[in-house]
Amino acid sequence: MAWCLISEYANKFRRALKDGTINPDKLALMSSAERRSFFEEYVGKENAANVNALFESKLLLKNQQAGMINWAKRVANITPARRSDLISRIERLTDVLDPAEGEQFLNDLVNARLKIEVTQEEAKVIADLSRRITETKAKANKDGIFPSETERLEYGAAKVAMENYVNELKLSAGKFTFKEKPLVQMVQAIFDTIPATAKSLLASLDNSLWGRQGIKVLLDTRKSRIWVKHFLESWSDIAKTLGTNVEVMDLIRADIYSRPNAVNGKYKAGGYQLDVLSEEAFPSSIPEKIPLFGRLFKASEVAFNGGALKLRADLADRYIALAEKHGINTYDPEQARGIGHLVGSLTGRGSLGAVTPETARTLNVLFFSIKFLKSNFDVLTAHQFDKQATPFAKKEAAKNLASITFTLASIMFFAKLLDPDSVDEDPRSSNFGKIKIFGYWVDITGGMASLATLAARLVPTYHDGKLGWWFKSSSGNWIELNTREYGAMTALDVFYSFFENKASPMLGIFLDILKGEDRQGNPLTVTSTVKGAFVPLPVQNMQSIMNNPNSEWVLGSIILDGLGFSTSMTIVPNRTSNTIPEMTEVKEGDIISYVHTYATALNVDPVTAFNRIFAGEKIKRVRGDTVIVERMDVSESQEIKKKAGADKPTMKLDHIIPLELGGDNSKDNLKLVTTAEHTKYTKIENKLIKAHKEGKITKKEAQTLIVRYKNGEISDKYIERVLGK
């Protein structure tokens, strides 16, 4: 039934619209009952229901249009004319789409967006997900701040759900059979996958972001807290990936996508590379499908990719706030893009400029981490050669370089005080930027020192009063370049060798075949070639460390290598190194169990865990907040008693703080006691352990009580009273 407002109501309604009393945006946030009550004041009770019904029909259309327009505006890889046509078609709609019309329109829209064929059901799912994004985003204010943390993460989860669904569609569309595509294209697709898979395998089974790509954040003392925070979180991410079915990367992306600077568009303006699904070290997730190994691979992949995103997001927030204090418009891509490059260089992802997808794929096949190399170059040159770096970005880059240089110089100064032979200060040396730890030269610069060394070797300098091109080997020998003697090294050899070491696994194999030997000068075999290209680097390096007679502390060197603080090492066969004990059965769950235990220990109590690891103790399990190590061998305890002249049945070696309460096997925690005392202590220890398990007392309280009891400061009655409360 048609209806209209009388002049009095119509004029009153019009005036309220003009002066802003009636605000459509505020009306959209009201409930239906609240709107009807509001309209009654202007159009009367008898008309309020009709006005509200009309508004709600338009609101439904607006929401549907908004979701579609938001989707169309973000269309990539289509012409501006095509994009404008899509949006105008949406905006011309005057009725809520009926199912048939809506499905066909959505199908056209999604096909244009994704460049793949989708079903009407898939198109509708995308529209629903897009509408969910629009609805949840509407809860944020103009600055991108949500009323609550729950609502913020709901928006982030909606964004991630859309991204995951679209990526799954694209992945499915990329699959084809021999019937659908020619054999040549099938072979090409396989060969495109192999280099990425090899690189991902080599980069796995460690937590190396923090000592390599992310080390610059730690070395700049103004930002060290960001590094420490996310380094500790990485162990939690590893533990969750190994021990639960939680999709950790989805949670990380949801947090980043819903941060104020993501919602208000500042991240996009600066190009902070926070929409990256995988870092260049992990271009393929195919190894996740390998039984048993896949979970370990995924844990290291999550720690690397997630850690890089979190570092980048926190740095972006920091620099955006700082830039705005200096009057910079961080919504303007021209002013913000340089800041994005700055953040990328600090997190191992340098900008390669306007590189086409084809060129990017070629570089990925040729080099292991070309963006990482570029990031180090940008940091060392303070972005002076970056065309998009603004004066603000260059000034901040110079500050970063100064802070990093000061920190490195300080570390090396104190290292040299402790051991004069542990540091080589000559930039022409292979050991420049490294410290000798546990018998190995360990790079503490995240690869930056190698660029400085390359530059120093390619410029004429003096050595022993003679001007020339000089090279100092890792063993300390000086070599003059360009002497024109037969077989002598040249500056070009140094340049070539530098980039050969940056080659991808596939290019490395090709170069080795051309030379007829590997990089260590060993003859090529099928086994060594496959192993060098596909066996994770931490495993290869571990074998070398365990077999090297110069290894002063094997476990310590393995840990440093796994955290990214490493140098090149010679690969040794397992038969020689016995890294994996021969003739020993390893159960399926053992590897994951060990890694999960250590990751959990580093997550719940990183200080204690690192102390135990570096003391050479084996972590047995983690209970609550307590890291529990294995008891020393009986032979070892007997040796201690013997040296103390107490190797008698009446004497016992007691742990002052029991292992079950977080104690260790160190000399300071051991005490010789009589059998009677040991029996008495054990009774109280068991009570304290039980109380701690049940949550009646904290680990610290239990440790304090047992120490005081064994020192004779309190009685067993006192402890029983405490536990009885």
C-alpha positions in Angstrom: 0.0 0.0 0.0 1.5 3.4 -1.1 1.9 6.1 1.5 3.4 9.6 1.7 4.1 12.2 4.4 2.0 15.3 4.9 3.7 18.6 4.4 4.2 19.3 8.1 6.1 16.0 8.7 8.0 16.2 5.3 9.3 19.7 6.1 10.3 18.8 9.6 12.1 15.7 8.4 13.9 17.7 5.6 15.1 20.4 8.1 16.4 17.7 10.5 18.3 16.1 7.6 19.8 19.5 6.6 21.0 20.5 10.1 22.4 17.0 10.8 20.0 16.0 13.5 19.1 13.0 11.4 22.4 11.3 10.5 22.1 8.2 8.3 25.4 6.8 9.6 24.2 7.0 13.2 20.8 5.5 12.1 22.6 2.5 10.6 24.1 1.7 14.0 20.7 1.7 15.8 18.5 -1.3 16.4 15.2 -1.4 14.5 13.2 -0.5 17.6 15.6 2.4 18.4 15.1 3.8 14.8 11.3 3.6 15.0 11.3 5.5 18.3 13.7 8.1 16.8 11.5 8.6 13.6 8.3 9.1 15.7 9.6 12.5 16.8 9.7 13.8 13.2 7.0 11.9 11.3 4.6 10.8 14.0 4.0 7.3 15.4 1.7 6.3 12.5 4.4 6.9 9.9 7.5 5.8 11.8 7.1 2.1 10.9 6.9 2.8 7.2 9.9 5.2 7.2 11.9 2.7 9.2 11.0 -0.1 6.8 12.1 1.9 3.8 15.3 2.8 5.5 16.1 -0.8 6.4 15.5 -2.0 2.8 17.9 0.7 1.6 20.3 -0.3 4.4 20.3 -3.9 3.3 21.0 -2.8 -0.3 23.8 -0.4 1.0 25.5 -3.2 2.9 25.4 -5.5 -0.2 26.6 -2.7 -2.4 29.3 -1.7 0.1 30.7 -5.2 0.2 30.8 -5.4 -3.6 32.3 -1.9 -4.1 34.9 -2.6 -1.5 35.8 -5.8 -3.4 35.8 -4.1 -6.8 38.0 -1.2 -5.7 40.6 -3.7 -4.6 40.6 -5.5 -7.9 44.2 -5.9 -9.1 45.4 -6.6 -12.6 42.4 -5.3 -14.5 42.1 -2.1 -16.5 40.8 1.1 -14.9 38.0 1.1 -17.4 36.9 -2.4 -16.4 37.1 -1.5 -12.7 35.0 1.6 -13.2 32.4 -0.4 -15.1 32.1 -2.9 -12.3 31.7 -0.2 -9.6 29.1 1.7 -11.7 27.1 -1.5 -12.2 27.0 -1.9 -8.5 26.0 1.7 -7.8 23.2 1.6 -10.4 21.4 -1.1 -8.4 18.1 0.2 -6.9 16.7 -3.0 -5.6 18.1 -5.7 -3.4 19.5 -8.3 -5.8 17.3 -11.3 -6.3 19.1 -14.7 -6.1 19.3 -15.2 -9.8 20.5 -11.7 -10.7 22.9 -11.6 -7.7 24.5 -14.9 -8.4 25.3 -14.0 -12.1 26.6 -10.5 -11.1 28.8 -12.0 -8.3 30.2 -14.5 -10.8 31.2 -11.8 -13.2 32.7 -9.7 -10.4 34.8 -12.5 -9.0 36.0 -13.7 -12.4 37.3 -10.2 -13.1 39.0 -10.0 -9.7 40.7 -13.4 -9.6 41.3 -14.0 -13.4 40.0 -17.6 -12.8 36.7 -19.3 -13.4 34.6 -19.8 -10.3 31.3 -21.3 -9.6 28.3 -19.2 -8.5 28.6 -20.9 -5.1 32.2 -19.8 -4.8 31.4 -16.3 -5.9 28.7 -16.1 -3.3 31.1 -17.3 -0.6 33.5 -14.5 -1.6 30.7 -11.9 -1.5 29.6 -13.1 2.0 33.2 -13.0 3.2 33.6 -9.5 1.7 30.4 -8.3 3.4 31.7 -9.7 6.7 34.9 -7.7 6.3 32.8 -4.5 5.7 30.5 -5.2 8.7 33.3 -5.8 11.1 35.5 -2.9 9.8 32.5 -0.5 10.4 33.0 -0.9 14.1 36.4 0.9 14.0 36.6 4.6 14.2 38.3 6.8 11.5 41.7 6.2 13.1 41.2 2.4 12.7 40.7 1.8 16.5 38.1 -0.8 17.5 36.0 -0.5 20.7 37.4 -3.8 22.0 40.2 -6.3 21.4 37.7 -9.0 20.5 36.1 -6.8 17.8 39.5 -5.9 16.4 40.5 -9.5 16.0 37.1 -10.4 14.6 37.9 -8.0 11.7 41.4 -9.5 11.4 40.0 -13.0 11.3 37.5 -12.0 8.6 40.4 -10.6 6.4 42.4 -13.8 6.9 39.4 -16.0 6.0 38.9 -14.1 2.8 42.6 -14.3 1.9 42.8 -18.0 2.7 39.7 -18.8 0.6 40.9 -16.8 -2.4 44.3 -18.4 -2.2 42.7 -21.8 -2.1 40.7 -21.0 -5.2 43.8 -19.8 -7.0 45.7 -22.9 -6.0 42.9 -25.2 -7.2 42.7 -23.2 -10.5 46.5 -23.7 -11.0 46.2 -27.5 -10.8 45.7 -29.3 -14.1 46.1 -32.7 -15.6 47.8 -34.1 -18.8 44.5 -33.9 -20.5 44.1 -30.2 -19.8 47.6 -29.0 -20.5 50.4 -30.0 -22.8 53.3 -32.1 -21.5 55.6 -29.1 -22.0 53.6 -27.0 -19.6 53.4 -29.8 -17.1 57.2 -30.2 -17.1 57.7 -26.4 -16.8 55.4 -26.3 -13.8 57.4 -29.1 -12.1 60.7 -27.3 -12.8 59.3 -24.1 -11.4 58.5 -25.9 -8.2 61.8 -27.8 -7.6 64.0 -24.7 -6.9 61.5 -23.3 -4.5 61.1 -26.6 -2.7 64.9 -27.1 -2.4 65.4 -23.6 -1.0 62.6 -24.1 1.6 64.1 -27.5 2.7 67.6 -26.0 3.1 66.2 -23.1 5.2 64.2 -25.3 7.5 64.7 -27.0 10.9 66.0 -23.9 12.7 65.0 -20.6 14.2 67.5 -18.5 12.2 65.6 -15.3 11.5 66.8 -13.8 14.7 70.6 -14.1 14.1 70.4 -13.3 10.4 67.6 -11.3 8.8 66.3 -9.8 12.1 69.7 -9.2 13.8 69.8 -5.5 12.8 66.8 -4.9 15.0 68.7 -6.3 18.0 71.9 -4.4 17.2 70.0 -1.1 17.1 69.6 -0.6 20.9 66.6 1.7 20.4 64.7 -1.2 19.0 66.2 -4.2 20.8 63.0 -4.7 22.9 61.1 -5.4 19.8 63.5 -8.2 18.8 63.6 -9.7 22.4 59.8 -9.7 22.6 59.2 -11.5 19.3 62.3 -13.8 19.7 60.8 -15.2 22.9 57.3 -15.5 21.2 58.8 -17.5 18.3 59.4 -20.4 20.7 55.8 -20.3 21.7 54.8 -20.3 18.0 57.1 -23.4 17.4 55.6 -25.2 20.4 52.0 -24.4 19.3 52.7 -25.6 15.7 54.2 -28.9 16.9 51.9 -29.6 19.8 48.5 -28.3 18.6 46.4 -27.9 15.5 46.3 -24.1 15.9 47.1 -22.2 12.7 49.6 -19.8 14.2 50.1 -17.9 11.0 46.4 -17.1 10.8 46.5 -15.6 14.3 49.6 -13.5 13.5 48.0 -12.2 10.2 44.7 -11.5 12.0 46.5 -9.4 14.5 48.5 -7.4 11.9 45.6 -6.9 9.5 43.5 -5.4 12.3 46.0 -3.0 13.8 45.0 0.6 13.5 47.5 1.4 10.8 46.3 -1.5 8.7 42.7 -0.5 9.0 43.2 3.2 8.4 45.3 2.5 5.3 48.8 3.6 6.5 50.4 0.2 6.0 49.2 0.1 2.4 50.4 3.6 1.7 53.9 2.8 2.9 54.2 -0.6 1.4 55.5 -2.2 4.6 55.3 -5.7 3.1 52.9 -6.9 5.7 50.8 -8.8 3.2 53.6 -11.2 2.4 52.4 -14.7 2.8 55.9 -16.2 2.8 59.5 -14.9 3.0 62.0 -15.6 0.3 63.7 -18.2 2.4 60.5 -20.3 2.4 59.0 -19.9 -1.1 57.3 -23.3 -1.0 55.2 -25.1 1.6 55.3 -28.4 -0.2 57.6 -30.0 2.4 54.8 -29.6 4.9 53.2 -32.7 3.3 56.2 -35.0 4.1 55.2 -37.4 6.8 56.8 -36.7 10.2 59.3 -34.2 8.8 56.4 -31.9 7.6 55.5 -30.8 11.1 59.1 -29.9 12.0 59.3 -28.0 8.7 56.1 -26.1 9.3 57.3 -25.1 12.8 60.4 -23.5 11.5 58.5 -22.0 8.6 56.0 -20.4 11.0 58.8 -19.1 13.3 60.5 -17.5 10.3 57.6 -16.0 8.4 55.6 -15.1 11.5 58.6 -13.5 13.3 59.4 -11.4 10.2 55.9 -10.1 9.9 55.7 -9.2 13.6 59.1 -7.4 13.6 58.0 -5.5 10.5 54.6 -4.5 11.9 56.1 -3.2 15.2 58.7 -1.3 13.3 56.1 0.1 10.9 54.0 1.4 13.9 57.1 2.9 15.5 58.2 4.8 12.3 54.7 5.9 11.4 54.3 7.5 14.8 57.8 9.1 14.6 57.2 10.4 11.0 53.9 12.0 12.0 55.6 13.8 14.8 57.8 15.4 12.1 54.8 16.5 10.1 55.0 13.7 7.5 51.7 12.6 5.9 51.9 8.8 6.3 48.8 8.4 4.1 50.7 9.8 1.1 52.6 7.0 -0.7 55.1 9.4 -2.0 56.1 10.3 1.6 55.5 6.9 3.2 57.1 4.5 0.6 60.7 5.3 1.7 59.7 4.5 5.3 58.4 1.1 4.1 61.8 0.4 2.4 63.5 1.3 5.7 61.4 -1.2 7.6 62.0 -3.8 5.0 65.8 -3.4 5.1 65.8 -3.8 8.9 64.0 -7.1 8.6 65.9 -8.7 5.7 63.6 -7.8 2.9 65.1 -5.1 0.7 63.3 -3.5 -2.2 64.3 -4.6 -5.7 62.4 -1.7 -7.3 60.0 -2.2 -10.2 60.7 -5.8 -10.8 58.2 -7.8 -13.0 56.9 -11.1 -11.7 58.9 -12.9 -14.4 62.1 -11.2 -13.3 61.4 -11.9 -9.7 61.0 -15.7 -10.4 64.3 -15.7 -12.3 66.1 -14.0 -9.4 64.5 -16.5 -7.0 65.9 -19.4 -9.1 69.4 -17.8 -9.3 69.9 -16.5 -5.8 69.2 -17.9 -2.4 68.1 -14.6 -0.8 68.5 -11.7 -3.1 66.2 -9.4 -1.1 68.2 -10.2 2.1 71.4 -9.2 0.3 69.8 -6.0 -0.9 68.5 -5.2 2.7 72.1 -5.4 4.0 73.3 -3.1 1.2 70.6 -0.6 2.0 71.4 -0.6 5.7 75.2 -0.2 5.1 74.6 2.7 2.7 71.8 4.2 4.8 69.4 4.1 1.8 71.4 6.8 0.1 70.9 5.0 -3.3 67.2 4.4 -2.7 65.3 6.5 -5.1 62.1 6.4 -3.0 63.8 7.2 0.3 62.8 10.6 1.6 65.0 12.9 3.6 63.3 11.6 6.7 63.9 7.9 5.7 67.6 8.6 4.9 68.1 10.4 8.2 66.6 7.5 10.2 68.6 5.0 8.2 71.8 6.9 9.1 70.8 6.8 12.8 70.2 3.0 12.4 73.7 2.5 10.8 75.4 4.6 13.6 73.6 2.6 16.3 74.3 -0.8 14.7 78.0 0.1 14.1 78.4 1.3 17.7 76.9 -1.9 19.1 79.0 -4.2 16.9 82.2 -2.2 17.8 81.4 -2.5 21.5 80.8 -6.2 21.3 84.1 -6.8 19.5 85.9 -4.5 21.9 84.9 -6.5 24.9 85.4 -9.8 23.1 89.0 -8.8 22.3 89.5 -7.8 25.9 88.5 -11.3 27.0 90.4 -13.1 24.2 92.7 -11.0 21.8 92.6 -13.8 19.2 88.8 -13.9 19.1 88.4 -10.8 16.8 89.9 -9.8 13.5 89.5 -6.1 12.9 90.8 -6.0 9.3 87.9 -5.6 6.9 89.8 -7.5 4.2 89.8 -10.6 6.4 87.3 -13.5 6.0 86.9 -13.3 9.8 85.9 -9.6 9.9 82.6 -9.0 11.7 82.9 -12.4 13.5 83.8 -13.5 16.9 85.5 -16.8 17.7 83.1 -18.8 19.9 83.5 -22.5 20.9 86.2 -22.9 18.3 84.3 -21.3 15.3 84.2 -17.9 13.8 80.6 -16.8 14.3 79.1 -14.0 12.2 77.3 -11.5 14.5 76.4 -9.0 11.7 73.8 -11.0 9.9 75.9 -11.1 6.7 76.6 -7.3 6.6 80.3 -7.8 7.2 80.7 -9.9 4.0 79.6 -6.8 1.9 82.1 -4.6 3.8 84.8 -7.2 3.2 84.0 -7.5 -0.5 84.3 -3.7 -0.9 87.6 -3.7 1.0 89.1 -6.4 -1.3 88.0 -4.6 -4.5 89.8 -1.4 -3.6 93.6 -0.9 -3.6 95.0 -0.8 -0.1 98.3 -1.1 1.7 99.7 -4.2 3.4 103.3 -4.2 4.7 103.9 -0.9 2.9 102.8 -2.3 -0.5 99.8 -0.9 -2.4 97.6 -3.5 -4.0 94.5 -5.6 -3.9 94.7 -7.7 -0.7 92.9 -10.7 0.6 93.2 -12.2 4.1 92.0 -15.8 4.4 90.2 -17.3 7.4 93.5 -18.9 8.5 95.2 -15.5 8.6 97.2 -15.8 5.4 97.6 -12.7 3.2 97.1 -13.1 -0.6 97.8 -10.4 -3.1 95.4 -10.2 -6.0 96.0 -9.3 -9.6 99.7 -10.2 -9.6 99.4 -11.6 -13.1 101.1 -14.8 -12.0 99.8 -18.0 -13.4 96.9 -19.3 -11.3 96.9 -16.3 -9.0 93.6 -15.0 -7.7 92.2 -11.8 -9.2 89.7 -9.2 -7.9 87.3 -10.7 -10.4 87.7 -14.1 -8.7 86.8 -12.5 -5.4 83.7 -10.8 -6.9 82.6 -14.1 -8.5 83.2 -16.1 -5.4 81.1 -13.7 -3.3 78.0 -14.2 -5.6 78.7 -17.9 -6.0 78.1 -18.2 -2.3 74.8 -16.4 -2.7 73.6 -18.9 -5.4 70.4 -20.8 -5.0 70.6 -24.6 -4.6 69.8 -25.2 -8.3 72.3 -22.7 -9.6 74.8 -24.1 -7.2 74.4 -27.6 -8.6 74.8 -26.2 -12.1 78.0 -24.3 -11.3 79.4 -27.4 -9.5 78.7 -29.5 -12.5 80.5 -27.0 -14.7 83.6 -27.1 -12.4 83.4 -30.9 -11.8 83.6 -30.5 -8.0 81.7 -29.0 -5.1 82.6 -25.7 -3.3 84.9 -27.6 -1.0 86.8 -29.1 -3.9 85.4 -32.6 -3.4 84.5 -34.8 -6.4 80.8 -34.6 -7.3 78.6 -37.6 -6.7 74.8 -38.1 -7.1 74.5 -38.6 -3.3 76.5 -35.4 -2.4 74.7 -33.3 -5.0 71.2 -34.3 -3.8 72.3 -34.0 -0.1 73.7 -30.5 -0.7 70.5 -29.4 -2.5 67.8 -30.9 -0.3 69.1 -31.8 3.2 68.4 -28.9 5.7 71.5 -26.7 6.3 71.2 -27.1 10.1 71.5 -30.9 9.7 74.5 -30.5 7.4 76.2 -28.0 9.7 75.5 -30.2 12.8 77.3 -33.1 11.2 80.3 -30.8 10.5 80.4 -29.4 14.0 80.2 -32.8 15.6 83.1 -34.2 13.6 85.3 -31.1 13.8 88.2 -31.5 16.3 88.2 -27.6 16.8 84.6 -27.7 18.2 85.2 -26.7 21.8 81.5 -27.2 22.8 79.4 -29.0 20.2 75.9 -28.3 21.6 76.7 -24.5 22.0 77.9 -24.3 18.4 74.8 -26.2 17.1 72.5 -23.8 19.0 74.3 -20.7 17.7 74.0 -22.1 14.2 70.3 -22.8 14.6 69.7 -19.2 15.7 71.4 -17.9 12.5 74.8 -17.1 14.0 76.8 -19.3 11.7 79.6 -19.6 9.1 80.2 -22.0 6.2 81.2 -25.4 7.3 82.6 -28.5 5.5 80.1 -31.4 5.2 81.2 -34.7 6.8 79.5 -38.1 6.1 77.4 -39.4 8.9 79.5 -42.6 9.0 82.4 -40.4 10.1 80.6 -37.9 12.3 78.0 -40.4 13.7 75.5 -37.5 14.1 72.7 -40.1 13.8 74.0 -43.1 15.8 74.3 -46.1 13.5 72.6 -49.4 14.4 70.2 -47.4 16.7 66.4 -47.4 16.2 64.9 -44.0 16.3 61.1 -44.0 17.0 58.8 -41.9 14.9 57.7 -39.6 17.7 61.1 -39.0 19.2 62.3 -36.2 17.0 59.1 -34.1 17.3 58.9 -34.9 21.0 62.5 -33.6 21.6 62.0 -30.4 19.6 58.6 -29.8 21.2 60.1 -30.2 24.7 62.9 -27.7 24.1 60.6 -25.2 22.3 58.2 -25.4 25.3 61.0 -24.9 27.7 62.3 -21.8 25.9 58.7 -20.5 25.9 57.8 -20.9 29.5 61.2 -20.0 31.1 63.7 -18.9 28.5 66.4 -17.8 31.0 66.4 -21.2 32.8 66.2 -23.1 29.5 69.2 -21.4 28.0 71.2 -21.8 31.2 70.5 -25.5 31.2 71.3 -25.9 27.5 74.5 -24.0 27.7 75.5 -25.9 30.8 75.3 -29.1 28.7 72.3 -30.5 30.5 69.5 -32.4 28.8 66.0 -31.1 29.3 63.8 -34.1 30.2 60.4 -32.5 30.3 58.5 -29.3 31.2 55.8 -29.3 33.9 53.9 -26.0 34.1 56.5 -23.3 34.6 59.2 -25.8 35.6 62.0 -26.9 33.3 63.2 -30.3 34.5 66.5 -31.8 33.4 67.7 -35.4 33.4 69.6 -36.7 36.5 73.3 -37.2 36.0 74.6 -40.7 35.4 75.3 -42.9 38.5 78.9 -43.2 37.4 79.3 -39.4 37.4 77.7 -39.0 40.8 80.0 -41.8 42.2 83.0 -40.0 40.7 82.0 -36.8 42.6 81.7 -38.7 45.9 85.0 -40.4 45.3 86.8 -37.1 44.8 85.2 -35.8 48.0 86.4 -38.9 49.9 82.8 -39.9 50.6 82.3 -42.9 48.4 80.6 -44.9 51.2 77.1 -46.4 51.3 76.2 -44.2 54.2 76.7 -41.0 52.1 74.4 -39.7 49.4 74.8 -36.9 46.8 71.8 -34.6 47.3 70.4 -31.9 45.0 69.7 -28.9 47.2 66.9 -27.8 44.9 65.4 -31.0 43.5 65.3 -31.5 39.8 61.5 -31.8 39.9 61.5 -28.2 41.3 63.7 -26.8 38.6 67.1 -27.6 40.1 70.1 -28.7 38.0 73.2 -30.9 38.2 75.7 -28.1 38.8 78.3 -28.2 41.6 76.6 -25.4 43.4 73.3 -27.4 43.6 75.0 -30.6 45.0 75.7 -31.5 48.6 77.0 -34.6 50.3 74.6 -35.8 53.1 74.1 -38.9 55.2 71.6 -41.5 54.2 69.4 -40.5 57.2 69.4 -36.8 56.1 68.7 -37.8 52.5 65.6 -39.9 53.6 64.4 -36.9 55.7 64.9 -34.5 52.8 63.2 -36.7 50.3 60.0 -36.8 52.4 59.7 -33.0 52.4 60.8 -32.7 48.8 57.9 -35.0 47.8 55.4 -32.9 49.7 56.6 -29.7 48.1 56.6 -31.2 44.6 53.1 -32.4 45.1 51.9 -29.0 46.4 53.5 -27.3 43.4 51.9 -29.7 40.9 48.5 -29.0 42.6 49.1 -25.2 42.3 49.1 -24.6 46.1 52.5 -22.9 45.9 54.7 -21.4 43.2 58.0 -22.9 42.0 59.9 -20.0 43.6 58.1 -20.6 47.0 58.9 -24.3 46.8 62.5 -23.7 46.0 62.9 -21.1 48.9 61.2 -23.5 51.4 63.4 -26.5 50.6 66.6 -24.4 50.7 65.7 -22.9 54.0 64.7 -26.3 55.4 68.0 -27.9 54.4 69.9 -24.9 55.9 68.2 -25.6 59.2 66.3 -22.3 59.2 62.8 -23.9 59.3 61.4 -27.2 60.4 59.3 -29.8 58.7 56.4 -28.7 60.9 56.6 -25.2 59.6 56.5 -26.5 56.0 53.5 -28.6 56.8 51.7 -25.6 58.3 52.4 -23.6 55.1 51.2 -26.3 52.9 48.1 -26.8 55.0 46.9 -23.3 54.3 
